[in-house]
Amino acid sequence: MRPTEFFSLAQELAENNTEPHWRSAISRAYYGVFHITRNSVSKKTIVPRKDVHQFLKKYLDNHVDRKLGQKLGDLHGQRTQADYDIGKRYRTFTKRDAEVQVGVASRLATAIQETI
């Protein structure tokens, strides 16, 4: 499987009309970027298994481009909310949220591939 396949799935999910689809689209989009980032960074250094999400963000911040690290961190936050924050006391995700985050993830993946 290629990490880019997550983007195709995320786009399909974002086109649906239910919140579970939109939340899943955000999650899959994040993991597409995550795997592309991990694969790219692993060519430069050893990527730990523990705390890998935070490691990749910090690596981008410190060795590549702070803006890319910030965007990865923001997308990770959206993914965490989409996967774990469910119920009345949490925010509702919309189709627009999914479309925006899938676009952000796709552009971020391209930028990381071109930069690292």
N, C-alpha and C positions, 0 to 999 in steps of 0.2 A: 504494500500500500504506500502511496505517496501522500505527504502532508497536504498537498493541494487538493486532494479529494475531499478533505474536510470543508473546503470553501464551496465546492459544488453542492455538497449536502446542506451546508448552512444556507446557501441561496434558496434551495428547494424548500427548506423548512421556513424561511422567512416569507415565502410566497403564500404560505397557508394562512388560515384565519383563526387560529386559537393561540392563547397565551403559552400553552406548553410547547407548541411549535416554535414560537418566537424566542422563548427562553432557551430552547435546545439549539436554535440557530446561533445565538450569541455564544453558547458554550462550544459548539463545533468550530465556529470562526476563531475563537481564542485558541483552541487546540491546534488549528492549522498553523497559526503564527507561532505558537509554542514549539511545535516540532521543527518548523523551518529555522527558528532561532537556535534551538538546541543543536540541530545538525550543523548550522553555520559556525556557532561558537565552539563546538567540539573539534573543529578543524584547527582552532587556535589554542585551545587549552583543555584541560580535563574538566568535564562538567560533572559535578557531584550528583548523586541520586537524592540525597537529603536536601531539603529546602531548595530544590532546583528552580522553582518559579522565581523566588527572590534572587537567587544567584544570577539568573539570566538577566533580570532587570538591572541588577547592580553592574554586571559586566557591560551591558549597553551603556549605562550611565557613565562608567569610569573609563571605558576603552574604545567606545564607538561614537555615540552621540547621545547626550543627555535627553534630548527630545524623544528619541526612539525608546529609550528606557522608560520615560514618563508615559508614553503611549502604551507600551506593553503593560506597565503597571496599572494604568487606567482600564485597559481591556480586561486584565486579570480580575480587577475589582468588579467589573460588570459581569464577568463569567461567574464569579463567586456568588454575587447576588442572584443571578438567574438560576443557578443550581441549588442554592441553599435557602434563600430568603423567600419562603412561600407562606402565604397566609394573609389574613386581613391586616395585620400590623405592618406589613411590608409593601413596598411599591408594586404597582402593576406594570408589566412590560407590554409594550404595544408593537404592532407591526412596524411602525416607524422606527422604534428603538432597535428592532432586529435588523432592519435594512441599513440603518446608520452604522451599527456595530459591525455588520458583515463588510460594509464598504471600508470602514476604518481598518479592519483586520487585513483585508486584501491589500490595501495600500501600504500598510505597515510591513507586511510580508515582503512585498516588492522592494521597499526601501531597505530592509535588513539584508536581503539577498544582494542588492546592489552595493551595499556599504561594507559588508564583512567579506 
